[in-house]
Amino acid sequence: MMNAPVTTTTKHHVTTVTLNRPDNLNALSYEMRSAIYETFTGLATDDETRVIILTGAGRAFTAGLDLKELGKDGLNANAAERAASNQNLQTAIETVGKPIIGAINGYAITGGFEIALMCDILIGSSEAKFADTHVRMGVVPGWGLSQRLSRFIGVSRAKELSFTGNYLDAVTAERWGLINRIVEPEKLLEHCQTLAEDICSADPLTLKAVRELIDLGWQTTLDNGLREEKQRSRSHDGDLSAKTLEQRRGQVMNRGRTQDN
């Protein structure tokens, strides 16, 4: 019996989505792309899930599109069907409406790199490695890498990676601001689970608004972002009673003391 190409586990309102073709470096076969789409579409309406961790089984996060499958079918065969599948995957991840932590356990190459960049927060294992090999393969990016990568690490660095196809190791990725921190492989999911549970403790409506505002500011001008922030701040319908605010301030202070220890 074949293993499912994508598996999920949920703990404390955090769902871990694992790309599960370790023998193939989690290459994105048509079956896996469909499974990713179905998984994220389901999570969008799953009330039990507040935060998502996305990771890979084995040595890779994902090595990108399944080249064996492409080689067998031909790059141009079923192009329309493949394009629709790719678009569905991207849309499902980007519109899930919940924070996504990318737990980058190993290789994130080309399409895998693009999926990593769809996440809100990236935490890397010390074994994490990134590469954009589009120019070496003769394929133009289709999942946003040409636009997102430069916003993460700057135009010059993005051009270096995309023009050469060279690998970026975890230490350099952290220094360049691509990943927030490096964690030993055996601690990666535990660390991401703790981070996700911290996020779960936030007020859900406010968290949703702030996430959307940050994404909007990334995609538009500063003036537009500030205008939208002011409008949402005025209309936000969270509980701002004195009692609730006092309770929340106490929780924040307690968290600060706990983290200091």
N, C-alpha and C positions, 0 to 999 in steps of 0.2 A: 504494500500500500504506500503510495507516494505521500510525502509530508505536504501539509498545506503551505503554499508559497508565502503566506502572511499569517502570523499568529498574533493573538492579543491576550493580555492579562490585565485585570483591573484590581487595584488596591487603593483604598482610601481616596476614591474619586480620581485616581490617576490611572489612565490606560496606557500600557506599554505596547506599542505596535512593533513587531519584529519582522523584518524581511528575512525570509527563511529558505534560502537556497544556498547554504554555505559551501557546498561542493562546487558551485558555479560562481562564487564570489558575489552571491545575491544579484546576479545579472538580471536585468529587467526584461524578462520574457513577456510575451503578450498575456500569458496567464497571470503573471505577477502584477503587471500593470492593471489588469482588470480587478485583481484582488485588492490592490491598494485603493483603487477607486471605490469599490464596494465597502471597504473597511472605513474609509474616511467619510463616505456618504452616510453610513450608519452612525458613526460617532457624532456627526453634526446634530443629530436629534436624540442622542443618548443622554438622558438627564443624569445618569450615574457618573458620567465622565465630565470632569471639569478641566483637566489638563491632560495633554497627550505627550508621551515620550516616544520618539521614533528612533529605532536603532536597527542593527543588522546582526545576524547570527554568524559566528565564525570570524574569519580574518578581515571581512569587508563590511562596510556600511552598505554600499552597492557599487559595483564596478561599471554601472551604466547599462545601456541597452545590450541585450543578448546578441552578440555578434554571430554566434553559431546559427541562431534562428534567422537572423538577417541574411547570412550567407546562404542558407538553404533556400530561403524564399526569394532572395534577390531584393536589393534595396528598394526598387521601384514597384515590386509586387505588392498588391493590396495597399497602395500608398494612402488612399483616402481612408481606408479602415484604420490603418496604423496612426494616421494623423488625428483621427477622431478619438482613438484610444488615448493618445498622448495628451490631448486637450482635456479629456475627461479626468485624467489623473491629476493634472495641474489644477484644474478648477476645484476638484474635490478637496485637495490639500489646502488650497488658498482660501476656500470659503467655508472651512469646517467651523469657524467662529470660536475656536478655543485655542489657548496658547499651546504651541508645539515646541518641545525641547528636543533638539537633535542630539542624540547621544552617539557621537561619531566614533565608533569602535575600531575602525580600520580604514581601508581604502574607500575614498569617495571620489570616483572618477567620472568625468564628463557628465552624463545624465545623472549619475549619483551625486556629483558636486552640485548640480542644479537643484536636486531634491533637497539637499542639505540647506541650500540658500533659501528654500521656501519656509524653513523653520524660523521661529521667533528668537530662539536662544540656542547657541551651539556650545556644547561641552565636548571636549575631545579626550579620548584615551591617548596615552603616550604613544600608542601604535597608529594613531590617525595619520593619514596621508591624503592630500588633495591633488588632483590634476585635472586640467582642462585640455583634452586632446582633440577638440573639434577640428582645429586646423590640420592636424596630422591625419585625421580620418576623412577630411574633405566634406565635412558636414557643418552647416551653420547652426548655432544654438537655437533651440525652439522653446525652452522652458525658462527663459529669463536670465541666463547666466551673463550675457553680454551687457545687461543693464544693472543687475544686482551686484555683481562682484566688485565693480569699481566703487560702488557706494559703501561697501564694507571696508575695503582696503586701500582705496585711492586708485586713480586712473593709471598712473605709471606702473604700479605693482600689478594691477589687473591685466594690463597689456603684456607685461613680462610673462605672466603665467599663461595667458591665452595665446600669445604669439609663439611661445617655445614648446608648450605642452609639458614642461618640466614639473616634477613633483614638489609639493610644499609639505614639509614635515610639521609635526605638531608644535614644536618649539617656535618655529618661525610663524606658524599660523596664529599662535597666541600673541606673539610680539607684534604682528601686523593687525591684530584686532579682529581676525576672522572667527576665532573661538574665544570664549570668555576665560576658560582655564583648562589646564591639563590634569587629568586624573589617571591613576594607575588602572589598567584594564579591569582588574577584579573589583574595583571600587566604583566603576563608572555608573552602572545602573543604580546602585545605592545612592550615590551622590545626586544623580538626576531625580530620583524618587523624593529625596529630602527637599530639593529645590522645588519640585512640583507641588509637594504638600505645603510649602511656604506660600506658593501662589494660590493654592486652594483656600488658604485662610483669609484671603482678601475678600472685600465685598464684591459679589459677582457682577452686579450692574455697573459699578464704578470700574472694575477691572476691564469689562467689555468695552466701556467707553474710552478708557485710556489706551487700550491696545489699538482700537480703531483710530484714535487721534494720532498716535505715533506712526502708524502705517500711512495715514493720510499725509502727514508732514513729510514723510519719506518720498511720497509720490508727487507732491505738488510744491508750490512756492511757500516760503515762510509766511507771507501775508495771508494766503488762503488758509494755512494751518492755524494761524493765530485767530483768524476770524471764526473758524469752525470751533476752536477750543472755547472761545468766549461764548458762543451760542450754546454749546453743550453744557458749559458750566452753569449757565443761567437756567437751563431747562432740565438739568439732571434731577431725577425724582428719587434719589436715595434718601435714606432715613438720616436726617441731620438734626434730630432732637438733641437737646443738651445732655440728656442721660446717655443716649447712644454714643455721642461723641466722647463723653467722659470715659465710658467703658472701653472704647476703641483706643483712646490715648493710653489708658492703663495697659492694655494688651501690647501696644507698641513699645512702651517703656520696658515691660517685662521681657519682651523678645530681645531688646537691646542688651539688657543685663545678661540674659542667657547666652547670647552670642559673644559677649565680652569674656565670659567665663570659658 
